[in-house]
């Protein structure tokens, strides 16, 4: 059923109800009967289909578009409120959610870091951090830790087991042996 047909039916029902001769009970009875009929019509499959057609029409979609400035303001208020902060704190505890958020922002973060690396003020700040004696001490402590030594050992073993590395090493040893042989 087309939206026009539904609206025509609703109007017809309203008119018939108004002319039904129950004027003695007053306007409230007419309103309640009309309301009941409209609700019954909308609950039918045809009524639902008509509403769906109306809502998905281009004209209605244009009227339903939310103002970008309003959306931006609403999001800012939600994110900066105490409830919003509590929500994000709790939501970020879920590893899947945190990974999805991080993945969605990956491109923007990469671009931001690249632009910061070109910024002289940022570079100077990073150099100050790297030169800070407390930071140097932290790095040294970390490098001397058992975990780091174990990790480095695993990296070295993996490197020696790598076929490409073995081939390069063999080639280098053969060249060194040939050079030694030629010198004698």
DRENZA-172215 format. One line per 3 residues: their letters; for each residue z, x, y of N, C-alpha, C, CB. Coordinates in steps of 0.02 Angstrom, whole numbers, plus 50000, padded with zeros to 5 digits. Glycine has a CB too. Example, Ala and Ser with C-alpha at 12.3 -4.5 7.8 and 13.67 -1.06 7.14 Angstrom:
residues 2
as = 50390 50660 49716 50390 50615 49775 50390 50660 49835 50452 50565 49776 ~ 50354 50642 49888 50357 50684 49947 50394 50645 50002 50286 50704 49970
This chain:
residues 184
xxx = 50000 50043 49942 50000 50000 50000 50000 50045 50062 50061 49951 50000 ~ 49959 50028 50110 49953 50069 50170 50010 50054 50218 49885 50056 50204 ~ 50026 50101 50262 50081 50090 50309 50071 50028 50352 50088 50151 50354
xxx = 50008 50015 50369 49995 49956 50410 50012 49892 50372 49920 49954 50432 ~ 49997 49892 50307 50011 49834 50266 50086 49822 50261 49981 49843 50196 ~ 50125 49877 50252 50198 49870 50249 50225 49844 50314 50230 49938 50232
xxx = 50201 49871 50369 50225 49847 50434 50205 49774 50445 50196 49891 50491 ~ 50146 49755 50422 50124 49685 50428 50169 49640 50386 50051 49678 50406 ~ 50185 49662 50325 50229 49623 50282 50298 49615 50313 50236 49656 50214
xxx = 50324 49668 50342 50390 49666 50373 50389 49617 50432 50412 49736 50397 ~ 50337 49623 50472 50330 49577 50529 50324 49505 50506 50269 49596 50572 ~ 50284 49492 50454 50275 49425 50427 50340 49397 50400 50221 49426 50372
xxx = 50378 49440 50364 50443 49419 50338 50490 49401 50395 50474 49474 50294 ~ 50489 49440 50446 50533 49427 50504 50513 49361 50537 50529 49485 50555 ~ 50449 49349 50543 50426 49288 50575 50442 49227 50532 50350 49291 50588
xxx = 50431 49232 50467 50446 49176 50423 50521 49161 50421 50422 49191 50353 ~ 50560 49213 50422 50632 49204 50422 50655 49170 50486 50668 49270 50413 ~ 50625 49191 50541 50643 49162 50606 50624 49089 50609 50610 49201 50663
xxx = 50571 49069 50575 50546 49000 50578 50571 48959 50519 50471 49000 50579 ~ 50617 48982 50481 50635 48949 50420 50679 48888 50428 50670 48996 50376 ~ 50697 48871 50487 50735 48810 50497 50810 48820 50491 50713 48759 50449
xxx = 50832 48881 50485 50903 48893 50480 50930 48913 50549 50918 48948 50429 ~ 50903 48886 50599 50924 48902 50666 50996 48880 50680 50877 48869 50716 ~ 51020 48834 50639 51088 48809 50650 51140 48862 50633 51100 48746 50609
xxx = 51124 48909 50589 51173 48961 50570 51174 49018 50620 51158 48988 50501 ~ 51127 49021 50665 51126 49072 50717 51083 49131 50700 51196 49096 50730 ~ 51079 49178 50747 51037 49237 50741 51061 49287 50689 51032 49271 50807
xxx = 51125 49287 50675 51153 49335 50627 51124 49325 50558 51228 49330 50626 ~ 51117 49263 50536 51089 49248 50470 51017 49272 50466 51093 49173 50454 ~ 50978 49260 50519 50908 49283 50520 50905 49359 50516 50873 49258 50585
xxx = 50948 49393 50552 50948 49466 50552 50966 49492 50482 50998 49493 50604 ~ 51018 49462 50452 51039 49485 50386 50987 49473 50333 51104 49451 50367 ~ 50953 49415 50336 50901 49400 50288 50841 49448 50297 50877 49328 50295
xxx = 50823 49459 50359 50767 49505 50373 50784 49575 50350 50749 49505 50449 ~ 50844 49597 50364 50867 49664 50344 50864 49670 50268 50940 49677 50369 ~ 50888 49618 50233 50888 49620 50160 50817 49624 50133 50924 49558 50132
xxx = 50771 49585 50162 50702 49585 50139 50669 49654 50152 50662 49530 50174 ~ 50682 49681 50211 50652 49747 50228 50678 49799 50179 50669 49767 50301 ~ 50743 49798 50166 50771 49847 50119 50742 49837 50050 50848 49842 50116
xxx = 50735 49775 50028 50705 49762 49962 50632 49786 49959 50707 49686 49946 ~ 50595 49776 50013 50525 49799 50015 50523 49875 50012 50490 49774 50080 ~ 50567 49908 50048 50566 49982 50050 50587 50012 49983 50610 50008 50105
xxx = 50625 49975 49944 50647 50001 49879 50593 49995 49826 50710 49963 49856 ~ 50542 49957 49837 50488 49951 49788 50446 50015 49788 50443 49889 49802 ~ 50409 50025 49734 50365 50084 49730 50314 50083 49786 50330 50086 49662
xxx = 50288 50024 49801 50238 50019 49855 50269 50036 49923 50208 49948 49857 ~ 50331 50013 49933 50365 50028 49996 50379 50102 50003 50430 49989 50001 ~ 50402 50133 49948 50415 50206 49949 50351 50244 49963 50446 50229 49882
xxx = 50297 50223 49931 50233 50257 49941 50210 50250 50013 50179 50228 49893 ~ 50219 50191 50042 50199 50179 50111 50240 50224 50158 50209 50105 50131 ~ 50305 50229 50147 50346 50274 50188 50325 50346 50181 50421 50267 50170
xxx = 50311 50366 50120 50288 50434 50108 50223 50448 50145 50280 50447 50033 ~ 50177 50400 50144 50114 50409 50180 50125 50416 50255 50067 50350 50166 ~ 50171 50376 50281 50186 50379 50353 50217 50446 50371 50234 50321 50373
xxx = 50264 50469 50330 50298 50532 50345 50252 50592 50340 50358 50542 50298 ~ 50205 50590 50293 50160 50647 50283 50099 50645 50328 50139 50651 50211 ~ 50091 50593 50368 50033 50589 50412 50039 50644 50466 50028 50518 50445
xxx = 49981 50667 50490 49979 50721 50539 50016 50702 50603 49908 50739 50555 ~ 50008 50641 50625 50042 50618 50686 50117 50622 50680 50020 50548 50703 ~ 50143 50602 50622 50216 50603 50612 50240 50675 50606 50235 50563 50549
xxx = 50202 50717 50572 50221 50787 50565 50228 50820 50633 50170 50826 50523 ~ 50182 50805 50678 50186 50834 50746 50249 50813 50782 50124 50814 50787 ~ 50270 50751 50770 50331 50726 50802 50394 50754 50770 50332 50651 50800
xxx = 50390 50776 50707 50448 50801 50672 50459 50876 50681 50442 50785 50599 ~ 50412 50912 50711 50418 50983 50720 50478 50997 50767 50353 51014 50749 ~ 50520 51042 50745 50581 51057 50783 50565 51111 50835 50638 51080 50737
xxx = 50593 51103 50893 50584 51150 50947 50611 51219 50927 50619 51125 51011 ~ 50571 51271 50935 50590 51338 50914 50652 51363 50951 50532 51387 50925 ~ 50655 51349 51015 50713 51371 51054 50777 51338 51028 50703 51355 51129
xxx = 50772 51274 51012 50830 51238 50985 50852 51268 50918 50814 51163 50977 ~ 50803 51282 50874 50818 51311 50809 50851 51380 50817 50755 51318 50767 ~ 50824 51420 50862 50851 51487 50874 50923 51482 50897 50808 51525 50925
xxx = 50936 51438 50944 51004 51429 50970 51051 51405 50915 51005 51380 51029 ~ 51029 51358 50875 51070 51332 50821 51087 51386 50770 51035 51273 50786 ~ 51038 51427 50753 51049 51481 50704 51098 51532 50733 50983 51515 50685
xxx = 51088 51550 50797 51133 51599 50828 51205 51573 50828 51110 51614 50900 ~ 51214 51510 50846 51281 51481 50847 51312 51480 50777 51279 51410 50875 ~ 51271 51465 50727 51296 51462 50658 51314 51532 50634 51243 51432 50612
xxx = 51274 51581 50649 51287 51649 50625 51347 51681 50660 51226 51692 50635 ~ 51357 51665 50723 51410 51698 50760 51476 51661 50758 51390 51707 50832 ~ 51477 51601 50730 51540 51564 50725 51584 51594 50671 51527 51489 50710
xxx = 51648 51579 50672 51694 51605 50622 51674 51580 50552 51766 51584 50637 ~ 51654 51517 50547 51632 51490 50482 51569 51525 50458 51620 51415 50488 ~ 51523 51540 50504 51462 51575 50486 51477 51645 50460 51415 51578 50545
xxx = 51522 51680 50495 51540 51748 50474 51573 51746 50405 51588 51780 50525 ~ 51617 51697 50394 51650 51691 50329 51599 51676 50275 51704 51635 50331 ~ 51550 51633 50290 51497 51618 50241 51459 51681 50221 51449 51566 50270
xxx = 51438 51721 50272 51399 51781 50257 51440 51832 50219 51372 51812 50322 ~ 51505 51839 50236 51548 51885 50200 51551 51865 50126 51619 51886 50230 ~ 51560 51801 50113 51565 51776 50045 51498 51780 50009 51591 51704 50044
xxx = 51444 51762 50044 51378 51762 50013 51356 51832 49994 51326 51731 50061 ~ 51374 51881 50034 51353 51950 50020 51391 51981 49961 51363 51993 50081 ~ 51442 51946 49937 51478 51970 49877 51436 51958 49814 51546 51934 49871
xxx = 51389 51911 49818 51344 51897 49762 51288 51949 49762 51315 51824 49766 ~ 51285 51992 49711 51234 52046 49710 51163 52020 49713 51243 52087 49647 ~ 51148 51964 49681 51079 51938 49682 51060 51916 49752 51072 51879 49632
xxx = 51107 51882 49786 51093 51858 49854 51085 51918 49901 51150 51812 49879 ~ 51130 51967 49895 51127 52026 49938 51061 52064 49927 51187 52072 49925 ~ 51040 52068 49864 50977 52103 49849 50918 52065 49879 50968 52111 49773
xxx = 50920 51998 49875 50865 51958 49902 50862 51965 49978 50874 51884 49884 ~ 50919 51965 50011 50920 51974 50084 50895 52043 50103 50992 51963 50112 ~ 50919 52094 50067 50897 52162 50082 50822 52170 50070 50935 52213 50038
xxx = 50797 52140 50017 50725 52144 50001 50684 52109 50055 50711 52114 49933 ~ 50709 52052 50080 50671 52015 50130 50668 52053 50197 50702 51946 50140 ~ 50717 52096 50209 50720 52132 50272 50695 52204 50266 50792 52132 50299
xxx = 50672 52223 50208 50652 52292 50193 50599 52318 50242 50626 52297 50122 ~ 50547 52280 50253 50492 52301 50297 50517 52311 50369 50435 52250 50295 ~ 50556 52263 50393 50581 52268 50462 50629 52327 50470 50618 52202 50481
xxx = 50672 52338 50420 50718 52394 50423 50681 52461 50422 50768 52391 50365 ~ 50630 52465 50381 50590 52526 50377 50557 52541 50445 50536 52520 50321 ~ 50528 52490 50475 50496 52499 50540 50548 52519 50593 50460 52434 50562
xxx = 50606 52488 50590 50660 52505 50637 50681 52578 50630 50720 52459 50627 ~ 50691 52600 50568 50712 52670 50558 50658 52719 50580 50728 52681 50484 ~ 50595 52702 50567 50540 52746 50589 50539 52752 50665 50473 52720 50563
xxx = 50549 52696 50699 50548 52698 50772 50609 52737 50798 50547 52627 50801 ~ 50666 52729 50764 50726 52766 50785 50718 52841 50776 50787 52742 50746 ~ 50684 52861 50722 50674 52932 50708 50632 52966 50763 50641 52942 50640
xxx = 50591 52926 50798 50550 52953 50852 50587 52953 50918 50486 52913 50858 ~ 50644 52919 50921 50682 52913 50983 50724 52976 50994 50727 52850 50981 ~ 50714 53012 51049 50751 53074 51062 50827 53064 51064 50728 53105 51127
xxx = 50850 53008 51092 50922 52996 51095 50951 52987 51025 50937 52933 51137 ~ 50916 52952 50983 50938 52942 50914 50938 53008 50876 50894 52890 50878 ~ 50886 53048 50886 50882 53113 50853 50941 53157 50874 50816 53149 50869
xxx = 50957 53158 50938 51013 53198 50963 51078 53174 50933 51016 53196 51040 ~ 51087 53109 50929 51148 53081 50900 51154 53101 50826 51148 53004 50907 ~ 51098 53097 50788 51100 53117 50718 51116 53191 50710 51033 53100 50684
xxx = 51088 53233 50753 51103 53304 50751 51177 53317 50765 51059 53343 50801 ~ 51205 53281 50813 51276 53288 50828 51319 53270 50767 51296 53245 50888 ~ 51299 53217 50733 51336 53196 50673 51331 53249 50619 51309 53128 50647
xxx = 51270 53276 50608 51261 53326 50555 51296 53391 50570 51187 53339 50545 ~ 51304 53408 50634 51338 53470 50654 51414 53463 50657 51311 53492 50721 ~ 51438 53402 50653 51510 53390 50658 51546 53425 50600 51525 53314 50658
xxx = 51595 53468 50615 51631 53504 50562 51662 53458 50509 51686 53547 50593 ~ 51687 53401 50529 51716 53354 50481 51663 53329 50433 51749 53294 50518 ~ 51603 53315 50458 51548 53292 50415 51527 53348 50368 51488 53269 50458
xxx = 51521 53410 50393 51503 53466 50351 51553 53475 50294 51498 53530 50393 ~ 51617 53468 50311 51669 53476 50260 51662 53422 50207 51739 53474 50293 ~ 51648 53360 50227 51638 53305 50180 51580 53319 50133 51626 53239 50218
xxx = 51525 53344 50161 51466 53359 50120 51482 53415 50070 51406 53380 50165 ~ 51517 53466 50093 51536 53521 50048 51581 53496 49992 51571 53577 50086 ~ 51629 53455 50010 51674 53427 49959 51635 53386 49908 51729 53384 49992
xxx = 51588 53346 49933 51548 53305 49888 51505 53349 49843 51504 53257 49929 ~ 51475 53401 49870 51432 53444 49830 51470 53483 49777 51394 53492 49874 ~ 51534 53495 49789 51575 53532 49741 51608 53486 49689 51629 53571 49778
xxx = 51600 53422 49696 51633 53376 49650 51602 53379 49580 51628 53304 49678 ~ 51641 53358 49531 51619 53358 49461 51559 53312 49452 51676 53337 49414 ~ 51560 53255 49485 51505 53208 49479 51439 53238 49504 51521 53143 49517
xxx = 51443 53272 49561 51382 53302 49589 51357 53358 49544 51396 53329 49660 ~ 51403 53399 49519 51382 53453 49474 51349 53425 49411 51442 53498 49455 ~ 51377 53371 49385 51349 53340 49325 51279 53313 49341 51395 53284 49299
xxx = 51272 53281 49398 51208 53253 49419 51156 53309 49427 51215 53214 49485 ~ 51176 53363 49460 51129 53419 49470 51109 53450 49403 51161 53473 49516 ~ 51157 53455 49357 51142 53482 49291 51091 53438 49255 51206 53488 49249
xxx = 51099 53372 49260 51052 53325 49229 50983 53332 49260 51078 53254 49235 ~ 50980 53342 49326 50916 53350 49360 50881 53413 49336 50926 53352 49436 ~ 50919 53467 49329 50889 53531 49306 50864 53523 49235 50942 53588 49310
xxx = 50903 53492 49192 50882 53483 49122 50819 53439 49119 50938 53451 49080 ~ 50819 53385 49158 50760 53341 49160 50699 53379 49184 50773 53281 49205 ~ 50708 53422 49234 50653 53462 49261 50625 53509 49209 50676 53501 49323
xxx = 50670 53544 49173 50647 53589 49121 50613 53553 49063 50705 53631 49095 ~ 50631 53492 49051 50601 53453 48997 50536 53419 49018 50649 53402 48972 ~ 50520 53421 49081 50459 53389 49107 50398 53430 49085 50462 53383 49184
xxx = 50350 53398 49051 50290 53434 49027 50251 53468 49084 50245 53386 48990 ~ 50246 53436 49141 50209 53466 49197 50244 53530 49221 50201 53416 49256 ~ 50310 53527 49224 50348 53587 49245 50340 53643 49193 50423 53570 49255
xxx = 50343 53624 49129 50336 53674 49076 50268 53709 49081 50343 53641 49006 ~ 50216 53670 49095 50148 53698 49100 50145 53746 49159 50095 53643 49107 ~ 50173 53727 49216 50172 53771 49275 50212 53834 49261 50201 53735 49337
xxx = 50269 53827 49229 50312 53885 49214 50277 53933 49166 50379 53862 49183 ~ 50244 53905 49115 50208 53946 49067 50152 53984 49102 50180 53903 49010 ~ 50115 53948 49146 50061 53979 49183 50087 54036 49227 50024 53927 49226
xxx = 50142 54025 49261 50172 54076 49304 50195 54137 49264 50231 54047 49344 ~ 50225 54125 49206 50248 54180 49163 50189 54220 49136 50290 54154 49104 ~ 50135 54186 49117 50076 54221 49092 50044 54264 49148 50024 54171 49065
xxx = 50042 54237 49209 50014 54276 49265 50058 54336 49280 50008 54232 49328 ~ 50124 54327 49278 50170 54383 49291 50163 54436 49236 50243 54358 49294 ~ 50156 54415 49174 50148 54463 49119 50082 54501 49126 50150 54427 49051
xxx = 50030 54466 49146 49965 54499 49155 49968 54550 49212 49910 54446 49169 ~ 50001 54531 49267 50009 54576 49324 50047 54638 49303 50045 54542 49382 ~ 50100 54630 49264 50140 54687 49240 50098 54732 49194 50204 54661 49201
xxx = 50058 54700 49152 50016 54738 49105 49963 54778 49143 49983 54689 49055 ~ 49934 54747 49196 49883 54782 49235 49911 54841 49274 49850 54733 49282 ~ 49974 54838 49294 50005 54892 49332 50018 54952 49288 50071 54868 49363
x = 50026 54943 49224 50041 54999 49180 49980 55035 49162 50074 54977 49119
